[in-house]
Amino acid sequence: MKRILVIKLSSLGDIAHALPAVRALKERTGAAVDWVVQPEYAPLLALCPDVDRLIEFPRRNWRRGWGAFWRELRRERYDWVVDFQGLFKSALAARLARGARRTGPAWAREGSPWVYDVRPARKPGPRRHAVEELMDIVEMVAPGGDPAPPAPRLNVAECLPDGRPGPQVGLAPFSRWRTKDWPLEHFAELGRRLISEMGCRILIVGGAGDEAAGARLAAEIGDAARNLCGQTDLPGLCSRLKSLDLLVTVDSGPMHWADAMGVPLVAVFGATDPDRTGPYRQREWVVVREGLPCRPCHSRTCARGDLACLQTLDVETVLRAALERL
């Protein structure tokens, strides 16, 4: 086998889920691995030594970017085209590529299964983690290897310590779903408690759209907190995460990349299912509000209207996990 094309266009967490499968493909086959990804995530995948070439999918600039994308996608012939996304747009890229065989995930939708020559059957039983389901595709393409997902390989430079005493703790309180986000007032109290009990230094991480909320949170915590939202690119964010002694996070992209790099974390989950999309290598450090039959609901809106799974998850519970992790 000479060359494999991998397609996983977005998002931060989904790309992190695919890293173990890509490493397994590389190690089992010895093939060159090209990856189709949206441009905003390409700098992250440049950190992955298992990827030989990146092909940028022009989702936001299709008209102007089509020519370059077409030329790059069609430049090589592939023994396998592996669509890890399983959606219409990823299947379109798979169909346009010059591949001998095409495959995708068991749960593929939006018509994408029509593109594939073969795909794995969905295994019965309880819901499995997304990382494990992607390994089903690896087993079909290159059978016979270790079924356990290997740890991702990432060449991330760690930020130099600033010389101040105390553990460095990151807070990642922002996601794209309101039903994933633990209240900011809870994060503020947690930050103050970590400072008072262990002399921690607090770094608040998030994207450009989180700058104002991050600044408010830093002000509520106090002088030992620093707002980094929107102040780094994605590789820079990974460097910051790698320097942490602990990350306390909601279900978000930073959570998955911290887990991929082995950064100790405590993850707060609300509407989503940690068995399916939790931090794969640190699932025992997930904190949820027990005793609510409605969770996980997998919904962007709360049918109850009170976000009880997050509002009533008390700070003391998360603090105990954080102190034990530290």
C-alpha positions in Angstrom: 0.0 0.0 0.0 1.5 3.3 -1.1 -0.8 6.2 -0.2 -4.0 6.9 1.8 -6.3 9.9 1.7 -8.0 10.8 5.0 -10.9 13.2 5.1 -11.9 14.9 8.4 -12.9 18.5 7.7 -13.8 19.8 11.1 -14.3 20.5 14.0 -11.6 20.7 16.8 -13.0 17.8 18.8 -13.8 15.6 15.7 -10.3 16.1 14.3 -8.8 15.1 17.6 -10.9 12.0 17.6 -9.4 10.9 14.3 -5.7 11.3 15.3 -5.4 7.8 16.9 -6.9 6.2 13.8 -4.6 8.1 11.5 -1.6 7.0 13.5 -2.8 3.4 13.4 -3.2 3.6 9.6 0.3 5.0 9.2 1.8 2.3 11.4 -0.1 -0.6 10.0 0.4 0.2 6.3 3.6 2.3 6.1 1.6 4.4 3.6 2.0 8.1 3.0 -1.1 9.8 4.5 -2.7 12.9 3.0 -5.5 14.7 4.9 -8.3 16.9 3.6 -9.3 19.5 6.2 -10.8 23.0 6.4 -8.2 25.8 6.2 -8.7 27.0 9.8 -7.6 23.6 11.2 -4.7 23.0 8.9 -2.1 24.6 11.3 -3.1 22.1 13.9 -2.6 19.1 11.7 0.8 20.5 10.7 1.8 19.5 14.2 1.0 15.8 13.5 4.0 13.8 12.1 1.7 11.1 10.8 0.4 13.4 8.1 2.5 13.8 5.0 0.4 16.4 3.1 -2.5 18.7 3.9 -5.2 19.5 1.3 -7.4 22.5 2.3 -11.1 22.2 1.7 -12.4 25.7 0.8 -15.7 25.6 2.6 -16.0 29.3 3.1 -14.5 30.4 -0.2 -15.6 27.7 -2.6 -15.7 29.8 -5.8 -12.2 31.2 -5.5 -10.6 28.2 -3.9 -12.1 25.5 -6.1 -9.3 25.4 -8.6 -6.4 24.9 -6.1 -8.4 22.4 -4.2 -9.2 20.4 -7.3 -5.6 20.3 -8.4 -4.3 19.2 -5.0 -7.0 16.6 -4.5 -6.4 15.1 -7.9 -2.6 15.2 -7.8 -2.1 11.7 -6.4 -3.7 8.3 -6.8 -4.8 6.6 -3.6 -5.0 3.0 -2.6 -7.7 4.0 -0.1 -9.8 7.1 0.5 -11.0 7.1 4.1 -13.8 9.5 5.0 -13.9 9.8 8.8 -16.6 12.5 8.7 -19.4 10.7 7.0 -21.3 13.8 5.7 -22.3 15.0 2.3 -19.4 17.5 2.0 -16.8 15.0 3.1 -18.2 12.3 0.8 -18.0 14.8 -2.1 -14.3 15.2 -1.5 -14.0 11.4 -1.3 -15.8 11.0 -4.6 -13.7 13.6 -6.4 -10.4 12.1 -5.3 -8.6 9.5 -7.4 -9.0 6.5 -5.1 -9.0 2.7 -5.8 -11.4 2.1 -2.9 -13.5 4.4 -0.7 -14.8 3.8 2.8 -16.5 5.7 5.6 -18.0 5.3 9.1 -20.9 3.0 10.0 -23.0 5.9 11.1 -22.5 7.9 7.8 -25.5 10.1 6.8 -26.6 12.8 4.3 -26.3 10.4 1.4 -22.6 9.8 1.9 -22.9 6.0 2.1 -23.6 6.0 -1.7 -20.0 7.1 -2.3 -18.3 4.3 -0.4 -17.4 0.9 -1.8 -17.5 -0.6 1.7 -17.9 0.4 5.3 -17.8 -1.4 8.7 -21.0 -2.6 10.2 -22.2 -0.9 13.3 -21.4 -3.0 16.4 -24.3 -3.8 18.7 -24.3 -3.0 22.4 -23.8 0.2 24.4 -22.7 3.4 22.7 -19.0 3.4 21.9 -16.6 6.3 21.9 -16.1 8.0 18.6 -12.4 7.2 18.8 -13.2 3.4 18.9 -15.7 3.7 16.1 -13.1 5.3 13.8 -10.8 2.4 14.6 -13.4 0.1 13.1 -12.6 1.7 9.7 -8.8 1.1 10.3 -9.5 -2.5 11.0 -11.3 -2.9 7.7 -8.6 -1.1 5.7 -5.6 -2.7 7.5 -6.8 -5.7 9.6 -4.7 -7.5 12.2 -3.1 -4.8 14.3 -3.6 -3.8 17.9 -7.3 -3.0 18.3 -6.5 -0.4 21.0 -6.4 3.1 19.7 -2.8 4.4 19.9 -2.0 7.7 21.6 -1.9 10.6 19.1 1.5 12.0 18.1 1.8 15.8 18.1 4.9 18.0 17.9 3.8 20.7 20.3 6.3 23.1 21.9 5.5 23.8 25.5 5.3 27.4 26.7 8.1 28.4 29.0 7.1 28.8 32.7 6.8 32.4 33.9 8.7 31.7 37.1 5.8 32.4 39.4 5.0 29.9 42.2 1.9 27.7 42.3 0.2 25.2 39.9 -0.9 26.6 36.6 -4.6 25.7 36.0 -6.5 26.4 32.8 -10.2 27.1 32.6 -12.0 26.3 29.3 -15.6 27.4 30.0 -16.8 28.0 26.5 -18.3 25.7 23.8 -20.7 26.2 20.9 -23.7 24.8 22.9 -25.3 26.5 25.8 -26.3 23.1 27.1 -22.6 22.2 27.5 -21.5 25.3 29.4 -21.2 25.2 33.2 -22.2 28.6 34.5 -19.5 31.3 34.5 -20.3 32.2 38.1 -19.4 28.6 39.1 -16.1 28.8 37.2 -15.4 32.1 39.0 -16.0 30.5 42.4 -13.9 27.5 41.4 -11.0 29.8 40.3 -11.1 31.7 43.6 -11.1 28.5 45.6 -8.2 27.0 43.7 -6.2 30.2 44.3 -7.1 30.3 48.1 -6.5 26.5 48.7 -3.4 25.8 46.5 -2.1 29.2 45.3 -3.0 28.3 41.7 -2.4 30.6 38.8 -5.5 30.7 36.5 -5.4 30.9 32.7 -8.7 31.3 30.9 -8.7 29.9 27.3 -11.1 30.3 24.5 -11.6 31.7 21.0 -11.8 35.3 19.7 -15.6 35.3 20.3 -15.0 34.6 24.0 -12.8 37.6 24.8 -15.4 39.7 26.6 -16.8 36.8 28.6 -13.2 35.7 29.4 -12.3 39.2 30.6 -15.4 39.3 32.9 -14.5 35.9 34.3 -10.9 36.9 35.0 -12.1 40.1 36.8 -14.4 38.0 39.0 -11.6 35.6 39.9 -9.0 38.3 40.7 -5.4 39.3 40.0 -4.1 35.7 39.8 -6.3 35.1 36.7 -5.3 35.9 33.1 -7.6 36.0 30.1 -6.0 34.4 27.0 -9.3 34.1 25.0 -8.6 35.1 21.4 -4.9 35.8 22.0 -3.4 32.8 20.4 -3.7 30.8 17.2 -4.6 27.1 17.4 -1.0 25.9 17.6 -0.4 28.5 20.3 -3.4 27.4 22.2 -2.0 23.8 22.2 1.3 25.1 23.5 -0.5 26.9 26.4 -2.5 23.8 27.1 0.6 21.6 27.2 2.2 23.9 29.8 -0.8 23.4 32.3 -0.7 21.4 35.4 -4.5 20.9 35.1 -7.3 22.0 32.7 -10.9 22.3 34.0 -13.1 22.3 31.0 -16.5 21.8 29.5 -17.1 19.5 26.5 -15.1 21.5 23.9 -12.3 21.4 21.4 -9.6 22.4 24.0 -10.7 19.4 26.1 -10.1 17.0 23.3 -6.7 18.4 22.3 -5.6 18.6 26.0 -6.5 14.9 26.3 -4.7 14.1 23.1 -1.5 15.7 24.5 -1.9 14.0 27.9 -2.6 17.2 29.8 -4.3 16.3 33.1 -7.9 17.5 33.1 -11.3 17.5 34.8 -14.2 17.7 32.4 -17.7 19.0 33.2 -20.5 17.4 31.1 -24.1 18.5 30.7 -26.2 17.6 27.7 -23.6 15.4 25.9 -22.6 11.8 26.6 -19.0 11.4 27.9 -19.1 7.7 26.9 -19.4 8.8 23.3 -17.5 12.1 23.2 -15.7 12.5 26.5 -11.9 12.8 26.9 -11.0 9.3 25.6 -7.9 8.8 27.8 -9.2 10.4 30.9 -12.8 9.4 31.1 -12.6 8.7 34.8 -12.1 12.5 35.3 -15.5 13.5 33.9 -17.9 15.1 36.4 -21.7 15.1 35.8 -24.8 15.9 37.8 -26.0 12.5 38.9 -29.7 11.5 39.3 -31.1 13.3 36.3 -32.9 10.9 33.9 -33.0 13.6 31.1 -29.2 13.6 30.7 -27.5 13.1 28.3 -30.1 14.6 26.0 -27.7 15.5 23.2 -29.7 18.7 22.6 -28.7 22.3 22.0 -31.7 23.4 24.0 -32.9 22.3 27.4 -36.4 20.7 27.3 -36.8 21.4 31.0 -35.9 25.0 30.6 -33.7 25.2 33.7 -30.4 23.5 32.6 -30.4 21.5 35.8 -27.6 19.2 34.7 -25.3 22.3 34.8 -26.9 24.8 37.1 -27.2 22.3 39.9 -23.7 20.7 39.5 -22.1 22.4 42.5 -18.7 23.9 42.7 -17.6 21.7 45.6 -17.9 18.5 43.5 -15.8 19.9 40.7 -13.3 21.4 43.2 -12.8 18.0 44.9 -12.0 16.4 41.5 -9.6 19.3 40.6 -7.7 19.1 43.9 -7.4 15.3 43.7 -6.1 15.7 40.1 -3.6 18.3 41.1 
